[in-house]
Each structure stands twice: as structure tokens, then as C-alpha cells.
Amino acid sequence: MKPIFIISENKTINDSFIVRYFDRSQSSKQYHYHEEYELMYNIENCGIRCVGDSIERYGRNELVFIGQGIPHFWHTDNPYFTKDTDLKAKAVIIHFGKNLFTNLISSFPELSDLDNLFERSGRGIHFHGLEARLIGSKMLSLMKLTGWKRLLMLIEILLLMNETSNYRLLSSTRFNEINKIGSNEKINRVFNFMLENYNNDLTLEEAASHLNMSVSAFCRFFKKHTTKTFSQVLNEIRIGFACRSLLYTENAISEIAFNAGYNNVAYFNRLFKKIKSVTPNEFRQSRLKMLA
């Protein structure tokens, strides 16, 4: 699945990579990819994250490293867009091209271990634990540096990421193979359509009609470009939004199920456990214990 291609901001003549700090109510609804590597530390924000064929909830102090050409987006929760809200999405993002470290590695063999990190980034890497916060703090510090100190800090950050064992790969190997097929804007359209209508009685026929395709053609198209069925992806999106409600509201599970698009609570409970490996109540209680 390789949707909208985006050209990142140009570097200045004195910089070999880009560092940006975001502090605003925002949402990256456009499912996109670019040639640069992307390292994002999420300071304050929550919502649905999609990297390749991985669809999950995300929250604060999350560090994700995404390789070249991997489609992705972060969909910020609605409370960040409520009128008069004080909530702000805060994050630090670094973009750099492969040539920067190809040249460095060829000149400095001591950096050759980074090849492994760049290879893993092709599936998207989620870092967690104390290392993620440590690296995040260094990314914030990097913004204040200039010249060679700035580059050395980036190298230090990447080496720390390569050495830690507190990570997991997000997207499947199979997706990476499919991702080489080529760009397809239709995937972007149907994905946004699902995000906007997940809590309705969204049918396969409606999704196919949105792309002016027959149901059979749509099913083949969707499976070819996502490695999953339409219902699988729709359920992952719905369960992701249900997780948000379990975390941030005291609503009854039956109400959460209904708001996520499920009329049958028993089915919702079974599906939730299949996707998250715990029941909705266990999910809620485990997170409450972590915050206690």
C-alpha cells in the first residue's frame, strides 16, 4: 500500500537533515509516504497510528522510526479539535535522506551497525520504555544545537536506537513485498472514508461504491494492496477507537461498543480479545493500574 507521495521540506544550505517541533491541534489524515527516513517522538498527543498494515492506538512518550517509502499517518483524537480546547499535539520529528548515512558509513566503519537499524525501519519500529524517553529528550536537545554538534547528536540517537532491545516491528514482512507494487491513491481515499464512517453501519458495498468499483473488484483490489480484507481493517480501526474510550471515559462497555459501530456486545467482546489478546474490561483495568 503506497499512497500519496509527499515531498518534505527542503533543508537549508547549512543542514543535512530537518528537525521540526509541533505544538498545535493537528491531525495527519493523509495516508502518505516520502523518500526520507522519519523519526517521531510524540510528547503530548493520542489517537490512531497507521504504519504500513499496522493499525494501533498511540499516546504520549511514543517513539517511532519509519523507513523510506513506508505509508503512514497519525490521526489525532477528536478532543484535540474541540472548540476552545487547551489540548495541543506536541511532537518532535526528524527527517533525513539515506545518502547522509550511506556516505558516513562508507567513511566510518564504526557506524556500520546502523545498516541493521535502517533495514528494520522498513517495517516501522516502535520503541518503548525508558530508552524511548531518553531518546526523546535528546531529540529535544538536538533542536538547540548547531553545526557538527547537531550531527553528532543525531548519530548518538541512532546508535542508541540500534542498541536497545525495547522495540517491536510494526508492519508485516508481507506488506513490504506488496508495498513495492506502486502508488495507488484509491487506497488513500478508501482509508479516509473508513476513518470518517467507522462508527456507522459501514458496508462493503458502500466502500466499493465510494471507489466506483464492483464488490468483487474492490475485494481483490483491497486485499492486493493491504494484505488484509476490508472487514479486518475496519475492525482494527473500530477497536482502536474503542480503546480510546476505554482509556479516557467511564462509559459502559456496551455504550463503547455501540459508539464504535457494533450493535452486538458479545461479538464486540470476542473481537476485541481476538485483536488485543485481552477483554475490554481487562484492557481498561490494566491501563488504570499502570496509571495508579
LODO-103562 format. One record per residue (C-alpha): residue in three letters; z, x negated, y. Coordinates in steps of 0.05 Angstrom, whole numbers, plus 5000, padded with zeros to 4 digits. Each point is the difference from the previous one (the first is absolute). Layout:
% residues N
alaZXY...
This chain:
% residues 292
met500050005000lys497549625060pro499850475061ile499449875075phe498849285020ile503949795062ile499049385042ser506749725020glu501649765070asn496949345019lys504449395001thr500749625065ile497049315006asn507049694991asp502050404938ser497849974927phe503350664981ile502450645032val507350255006arg501550695028tyr506350405012phe499850764998asp505250435034arg497250705005ser499350664965gln493949884957ser496450144935ser494349634968lys496550604970gln493449644991tyr499249734930his496949325016tyr499049284980his498349355035glu498149284986glu506749715022tyr506449944960glu505450465027leu507549874999met504250585025tyr507650035009asn502250715013ile506249985044glu501050745015asn495450534971cys499150434939gly494550394967ile494749944946arg496849334985cys493449924963val497549334976gly494150034953asp501850534949ser507549945013ile503150595038glu507449955016arg505450155051tyr501549435048gly506049865045arg503449505044asn500449254984glu493850044956leu495449394994val492950094973phe494549484994ile492950274991gly494049584980gln492950025027gly496150644992ile505750414971pro499950725028his506750235028phe503750415051trp507150195022his500950745015thr506250085045asp504550604988asn499350605046pro506949915035tyr497149395035phe495050465035thr504950555019lys499850155075asp505549655039thr502249594939asp503149325010leu497549754933lys495249405004ala496049674946lys501649255004ala496449474961val497449285003ile493049884973ile496449344987his492549954988phe496549364979gly493449814967lys499349644934asn496649405032leu506449815036phe503649834935thr493849804960asn499349425049leu507449845000ile500650014924ser494049544992ser503249515048phe507250074977pro500850064923glu507450165011leu497850695022ser495850134937asp505350484972leu497950505053asp493750144961asn504350394951leu502950425057phe493150165028glu497650194930arg505850484990ser498950315069gly493550294973arg504450554970gly504750055059ile507049704995his506450375017phe506049545014his507150254998gly507249765004leu503049485045glu493649585000ala496150575032arg505050045057leu500149245008ile492449965003gly499950595048ser504849655047lys495649384998met493950435018leu503850255061ser501849285018leu492749794992met498050455057lys504049575048leu496749354978thr493849655024gly495449444978trp501449624936lys506950304992arg496850684993leu495449774944leu505749634964met504250645000leu494350394969ile499349474945glu507550044988ile499750764994leu494349974950leu503649474958leu506350424998met495950604977asn496849584946glu506749744974thr503950654997ser500550424936asn502150635038tyr493250325003arg495450484963leu492550115000leu497750675027ser492950154981ser497249984929thr495449474972arg495050544982phe499850235073asn498149315023glu494050024954ile497850685026asn501349775071lys494149524995ile495150584994gly499350075075ser501850405062asn500550754996glu502150415061lys500550634958ile506349744967asn503149925069arg498250725017val502750314937phe506449585003asn501650235070phe498350724980met505249954944leu505349725047glu498950565049asn500150554947tyr504549744944asn505350545012asn494950564994asp497150284936leu494649465002thr494950084945leu494849544969glu494650485024glu502449955073ala500049244997ala493049994970ser497550495052his502949565055leu495049464979asn494450514986met500149804926ser500250404936val506649974962ser497149594943ala496749515047phe506349945041cys504349864938arg495449444979phe499749725070phe507550035011lys501849684933lys494849465009his502749795068thr507550094989thr500949904924lys504250645002thr498750744997phe500550455061ser506350334973gln503349334986val499049765072leu502050685029asn506450014959glu501849295022ile499150205073arg504250634991ile505549634963gly500049475055phe501350535053ala505350334955cys503649324997arg500450005076ser503350695000leu504949794946leu501949395041tyr500450305069thr501950734992glu505250414963asn494950524979ala500650304930ile495349694949ser496550674991glu498450015075ile497649284998ala495550164942phe497050605036asn498949605064ala496449464960gly495250514971tyr503450204935asn501750724983asn503249834933val506549605007ala500349824926tyr493049715003phe501849625064asn506149704965arg496049784940leu494549705042phe504949655046lys503449664941lys493349804971ile497949665064lys506749725025ser503549914932val506150405026thr501350735016pro499850235073asn507650065000glu500949314970phe495349725052arg504050315056gln506749794973ser497949284986arg497649925072leu506450315027lys504149494960met495949435029leu501450255071ala507550124987
